[in-house]
Amino acid sequence: MIDTPSSANDPARELRDLLAAGRFREALEAYRRAGPLPARPEVALLAATAATRVGELSTARELARGAEQQFTARADADGRMRTANLLGAIAFEQGNLTEAEAGFGRALELARQLEDGQMAARTSNNLASVAHLRGRTDRALSLYRGALLEYQRLGDRRGTAETYHNLGLTFRELAIRLDADSASAEAVRHAEMVGERSLLALAIAGRAEYHLDAGEPEVAAREVERAEALAAAAGDEIGGAEAGRLRARIALVENEAAHALDAAEKARATAARYGSMLLQGECAALAARALERLGRMQEANARKAEAAGIFRRLGATHLLERLEAN
């Protein structure tokens, strides 16, 4: 390949275009097909982003670490900022919240130095997710709202959709139904305008969970079906597993313990395979509830212990309390 930005065969341009179109699996495959490339940290970072989006976290981490070393050697602050944020996101998925918070913090500091409003919003959104998981709700809401205002100022619909989704999740857990309804609906509206299938799958899954908590399992089931189809079309197995988690929740509400167990176990296995710790813990907790209803107490206790261990590792005290209350 000719290594020039203007070339039609430029790997960075190809990956950037595929990422912009939400074609993450194709982007990662294009990177692999290209074979060994000259030292281009930009290309490695794009490939790492694609790998993160499809749940290949170990690959993403390896690529991002290599890019970070090259950006540091070049004294490229912008590259270091973007890589720090991505490494934080990977660490978050893998359950290392201390490392995630440090990565997001480094990225936010660089964003402020570079006066990069979009990255400042993105890292604030990510730091809010860490705070939310650790039960620091007030801080999470403050950071989410700040990120949302900045995304709206910039006209960034993708960031706006993600932040509304996160706000909807937080409001649901606080039982603030009107705000949860509004935020989850706005997440879907903006995701539809972006047109990225994995983003829309995430937003629709959030909307499904709102309807499930509102006592509308039939509506939730229809939305989960749509989210599953979108995740499958995007090659997003983690998105598919998230939909599977919701299928398990719906089945429990409808007293279909065997179906709940099947959905929870399939989603748990996918989450474990890709190293998505939070999702694995949530699915293990659902599997434990299903096993209890089926009278399989020894297996239920094992799944409950698995979930508890993950939630303790994450510092997710509210999830641990909920698990122990059931």
C-alpha positions as CSV (number, residue, x, y, z in Angstrom):
1,M,0.0,0.0,0.0
2,I,1.1,3.5,-0.7
3,D,1.5,5.3,2.7
4,T,0.2,8.7,1.8
5,P,-2.9,10.5,3.2
6,S,-4.1,11.3,-0.3
7,S,-4.0,7.8,-1.6
8,A,-7.2,5.8,-2.2
9,N,-5.3,2.9,-0.7
10,D,-4.4,4.7,2.4
11,P,-5.2,2.3,5.3
12,A,-6.0,5.1,7.7
13,R,-8.5,6.6,5.4
14,E,-10.1,3.2,4.7
15,L,-10.4,2.4,8.4
16,R,-11.7,5.9,9.3
17,D,-14.4,5.6,6.6
18,L,-15.5,2.2,7.9
19,L,-15.6,3.4,11.5
20,A,-17.6,6.4,10.5
21,A,-20.1,4.1,8.8
22,G,-20.3,1.9,11.9
23,R,-18.8,-1.1,10.1
24,F,-16.5,-2.1,12.9
25,R,-16.0,-5.7,12.0
26,E,-15.1,-4.8,8.4
27,A,-12.6,-2.2,9.7
28,L,-10.8,-4.8,11.9
29,E,-10.8,-7.3,9.1
30,A,-9.4,-4.7,6.7
31,Y,-6.6,-3.9,9.1
32,R,-5.7,-7.6,9.4
33,R,-5.8,-8.2,5.6
34,A,-3.4,-5.3,5.1
35,G,-0.7,-7.3,6.9
36,P,2.4,-5.6,8.5
37,L,2.3,-1.9,8.0
38,P,4.9,0.8,8.5
39,A,4.9,2.4,11.9
40,R,1.6,4.3,11.8
41,P,0.1,4.7,15.3
42,E,-3.0,6.4,13.7
43,V,-3.8,3.1,11.9
44,A,-3.2,1.0,15.0
45,L,-5.5,3.3,17.1
46,L,-8.2,3.1,14.5
47,A,-7.9,-0.7,14.4
48,A,-8.0,-0.7,18.3
49,T,-11.2,1.3,18.2
50,A,-12.8,-1.2,15.8
51,A,-11.7,-4.1,18.0
52,T,-13.2,-2.4,21.0
53,R,-16.5,-1.9,19.3
54,V,-16.8,-5.6,18.4
55,G,-15.7,-6.7,21.8
56,E,-12.2,-8.0,21.0
57,L,-10.8,-6.3,24.0
58,S,-7.4,-8.1,24.3
59,T,-6.7,-7.2,20.7
60,A,-7.8,-3.7,21.2
61,R,-5.6,-3.3,24.3
62,E,-2.5,-4.6,22.5
63,L,-3.0,-2.3,19.5
64,A,-3.7,0.7,21.7
65,R,-0.7,0.1,23.8
66,G,1.5,0.0,20.8
67,A,0.0,3.2,19.4
68,E,0.5,4.9,22.8
69,Q,4.2,4.1,22.8
70,Q,4.6,5.6,19.3
71,F,2.5,8.7,20.0
72,T,4.6,9.3,23.2
73,A,7.9,8.9,21.2
74,R,6.6,11.5,18.7
75,A,5.5,13.8,21.5
76,D,2.0,13.8,19.9
77,A,-0.3,15.0,22.6
78,D,-3.5,14.6,20.5
79,G,-2.6,10.9,19.8
80,R,-1.8,10.3,23.4
81,M,-5.1,11.9,24.4
82,R,-7.2,9.7,22.1
83,T,-5.3,6.6,23.1
84,A,-5.6,7.3,26.8
85,N,-9.3,7.6,26.4
86,L,-9.6,4.3,24.5
87,L,-7.4,2.5,26.9
88,G,-9.7,3.8,29.7
89,A,-12.7,2.4,27.8
90,I,-11.0,-1.0,27.4
91,A,-10.1,-1.1,31.1
92,F,-13.6,-0.2,32.0
93,E,-15.0,-3.1,30.0
94,Q,-12.5,-5.5,31.5
95,G,-13.4,-4.5,35.0
96,N,-10.3,-2.5,36.0
97,L,-12.0,0.7,37.1
98,T,-8.9,2.2,38.7
99,E,-7.0,1.9,35.4
100,A,-10.1,3.2,33.5
101,E,-10.4,6.2,35.7
102,A,-6.7,7.0,35.3
103,G,-6.9,6.7,31.6
104,F,-10.0,8.9,31.3
105,G,-8.4,11.4,33.7
106,R,-5.2,11.6,31.5
107,A,-7.3,12.1,28.4
108,L,-9.4,14.8,30.0
109,E,-6.3,16.7,31.2
110,L,-4.9,16.6,27.7
111,A,-8.2,17.6,26.2
112,R,-8.3,20.7,28.3
113,Q,-4.7,21.6,27.4
114,L,-5.5,21.1,23.7
115,E,-8.9,22.9,24.1
116,D,-10.6,19.9,22.5
117,G,-14.2,20.2,23.6
118,Q,-15.4,17.0,22.0
119,M,-12.8,14.9,23.7
120,A,-13.4,16.7,27.0
121,A,-17.1,15.8,26.7
122,R,-16.3,12.2,25.8
123,T,-13.9,11.7,28.8
124,S,-16.4,13.4,31.1
125,N,-19.0,11.0,29.9
126,N,-16.7,8.1,30.6
127,L,-15.6,9.3,34.0
128,A,-19.3,9.6,34.8
129,S,-19.8,6.0,34.0
130,V,-17.1,5.0,36.5
131,A,-18.7,7.2,39.1
132,H,-22.1,5.7,38.5
133,L,-20.8,2.2,38.7
134,R,-19.1,3.0,42.0
135,G,-22.3,4.5,43.4
136,R,-21.3,8.2,43.2
137,T,-24.5,9.2,41.6
138,D,-24.4,12.9,42.2
139,R,-20.9,13.1,40.5
140,A,-22.1,10.9,37.7
141,L,-25.1,13.1,36.9
142,S,-23.0,16.2,37.1
143,L,-20.5,14.8,34.6
144,Y,-23.1,13.4,32.3
145,R,-25.0,16.7,32.2
146,G,-21.8,18.6,31.5
147,A,-20.9,16.2,28.7
148,L,-24.4,16.5,27.2
149,L,-24.3,20.3,27.1
150,E,-20.9,20.2,25.3
151,Y,-22.0,17.5,22.8
152,Q,-25.1,19.6,22.0
153,R,-23.1,22.7,21.6
154,L,-20.8,20.9,19.1
155,G,-23.7,19.2,17.3
156,D,-22.3,15.8,18.0
157,R,-25.3,13.4,17.8
158,R,-23.3,10.3,18.5
159,G,-22.0,11.6,21.8
160,T,-25.4,13.1,22.6
161,A,-27.1,9.7,22.0
162,E,-24.5,7.9,24.2
163,T,-24.9,10.4,27.0
164,Y,-28.7,10.3,27.0
165,H,-28.5,6.5,27.1
166,N,-26.3,6.8,30.2
167,L,-28.5,9.3,31.8
168,G,-31.5,7.1,31.2
169,L,-29.7,4.2,32.9
170,T,-28.9,6.4,35.9
171,F,-32.5,7.8,36.2
172,R,-33.9,4.3,36.0
173,E,-31.8,3.1,38.9
174,L,-32.9,6.2,40.8
175,A,-36.6,5.4,40.0
176,I,-37.0,8.9,38.4
177,R,-39.3,7.5,35.7
178,L,-40.2,10.7,33.8
179,D,-36.5,11.6,33.3
180,A,-35.7,8.0,32.5
181,D,-38.4,8.0,29.8
182,S,-37.3,11.2,28.3
183,A,-33.6,10.4,28.3
184,S,-34.0,6.9,26.8
185,A,-36.3,8.2,24.1
186,E,-33.8,11.0,23.2
187,A,-31.0,8.4,23.0
188,V,-33.0,6.4,20.4
189,R,-33.9,9.6,18.5
190,H,-30.3,10.8,18.2
191,A,-29.0,7.3,17.5
192,E,-31.5,6.9,14.6
193,M,-30.2,10.1,13.1
194,V,-26.6,8.9,13.4
195,G,-27.6,5.6,11.7
196,E,-24.9,3.5,13.3
197,R,-26.3,0.1,14.0
198,S,-24.4,-0.8,17.1
199,L,-25.2,2.6,18.7
200,L,-28.8,2.2,17.8
201,A,-28.8,-1.3,19.3
202,L,-27.5,0.1,22.5
203,A,-30.0,2.9,22.7
204,I,-33.0,0.6,21.9
205,A,-31.8,-1.9,24.5
206,G,-31.8,1.0,27.0
207,R,-35.4,1.9,25.9
208,A,-36.4,-1.8,26.3
209,E,-35.1,-1.8,29.9
210,Y,-37.1,1.3,30.6
211,H,-40.3,-0.4,29.4
212,L,-39.5,-3.5,31.4
213,D,-39.1,-1.5,34.6
214,A,-42.3,0.3,33.7
215,G,-44.2,-3.0,33.7
216,E,-44.4,-3.4,29.9
217,P,-42.6,-6.6,29.1
218,E,-44.3,-7.1,25.8
219,V,-43.1,-3.7,24.5
220,A,-39.6,-4.5,25.9
221,A,-39.5,-7.8,24.1
222,R,-40.2,-6.2,20.8
223,E,-37.5,-3.6,21.3
224,V,-35.0,-6.3,22.4
225,E,-35.7,-8.2,19.2
226,R,-34.9,-5.1,17.2
227,A,-31.7,-4.5,19.2
228,E,-30.6,-8.1,18.6
229,A,-31.1,-7.7,14.9
230,L,-29.1,-4.5,14.8
231,A,-26.2,-5.9,16.9
232,A,-26.0,-9.0,14.7
233,A,-26.0,-6.8,11.5
234,A,-23.1,-4.8,13.0
235,G,-21.1,-7.9,14.1
236,D,-21.4,-6.6,17.6
237,E,-21.5,-9.7,19.8
238,I,-21.3,-7.7,23.1
239,G,-24.4,-5.8,21.9
240,G,-26.1,-9.1,21.2
241,A,-25.1,-10.3,24.7
242,E,-26.6,-7.2,26.2
243,A,-29.9,-7.9,24.4
244,G,-29.6,-11.5,25.7
245,R,-29.3,-10.2,29.3
246,L,-32.6,-8.3,28.7
247,R,-34.2,-11.4,27.3
248,A,-33.3,-13.1,30.5
249,R,-34.8,-10.3,32.6
250,I,-38.0,-10.4,30.5
251,A,-38.3,-14.2,30.9
252,L,-38.0,-13.9,34.7
253,V,-40.8,-11.3,34.8
254,E,-42.9,-13.7,32.8
255,N,-42.1,-16.6,35.1
256,E,-40.2,-18.5,32.4
257,A,-37.2,-19.6,34.4
258,A,-35.8,-22.1,31.9
259,H,-35.9,-19.5,29.1
260,A,-34.3,-17.0,31.4
261,L,-31.5,-19.4,32.3
262,D,-30.8,-20.2,28.7
263,A,-30.6,-16.5,27.7
264,A,-28.5,-15.5,30.7
265,E,-26.0,-18.3,30.3
266,K,-25.5,-17.6,26.6
267,A,-25.0,-13.9,27.2
268,R,-22.7,-14.7,30.2
269,A,-20.5,-16.9,28.1
270,T,-20.2,-14.3,25.4
271,A,-19.3,-11.6,28.0
272,A,-16.7,-13.9,29.6
273,R,-15.2,-14.7,26.2
274,Y,-14.7,-11.1,25.4
275,G,-13.7,-10.0,28.9
276,S,-16.7,-7.7,29.6
277,M,-16.8,-8.0,33.3
278,L,-19.8,-6.0,34.2
279,L,-22.0,-7.7,31.7
280,Q,-20.7,-11.1,32.8
281,G,-21.6,-10.3,36.4
282,E,-25.1,-9.0,35.6
283,C,-25.8,-12.2,33.5
284,A,-24.4,-14.4,36.3
285,A,-26.8,-12.7,38.7
286,L,-29.8,-13.4,36.4
287,A,-28.7,-17.0,35.9
288,A,-28.6,-17.4,39.7
289,R,-32.2,-16.1,40.0
290,A,-33.4,-18.5,37.3
291,L,-31.6,-21.5,38.8
292,E,-33.2,-20.7,42.2
293,R,-36.6,-20.8,40.7
294,L,-35.8,-24.1,39.1
295,G,-34.7,-25.5,42.4
296,R,-31.1,-26.0,41.4
297,M,-29.7,-24.3,44.5
298,Q,-26.1,-25.6,44.3
299,E,-25.7,-24.2,40.8
300,A,-27.5,-21.0,41.8
301,N,-25.1,-20.4,44.7
302,A,-22.1,-20.8,42.3
303,R,-23.5,-18.3,39.9
304,K,-24.4,-15.9,42.7
305,A,-20.8,-16.2,44.1
306,E,-19.5,-15.4,40.6
307,A,-21.6,-12.3,40.3
308,A,-20.7,-11.1,43.8
309,G,-17.0,-11.5,43.1
310,I,-17.3,-9.4,40.0
311,F,-19.3,-6.7,41.6
312,R,-16.8,-6.5,44.5
313,R,-13.9,-6.2,42.1
314,L,-15.7,-3.4,40.3
315,G,-16.7,-1.6,43.5
316,A,-20.3,-1.8,42.3
317,T,-21.8,-1.7,45.8
318,H,-25.4,-1.0,44.6
319,L,-25.3,-4.1,42.3
320,L,-23.9,-6.2,45.2
321,E,-26.6,-5.0,47.5
322,R,-29.3,-5.8,44.9
323,L,-27.8,-9.3,44.4
324,E,-27.8,-10.0,48.2
325,A,-31.3,-8.7,48.6
326,N,-32.7,-11.2,46.0
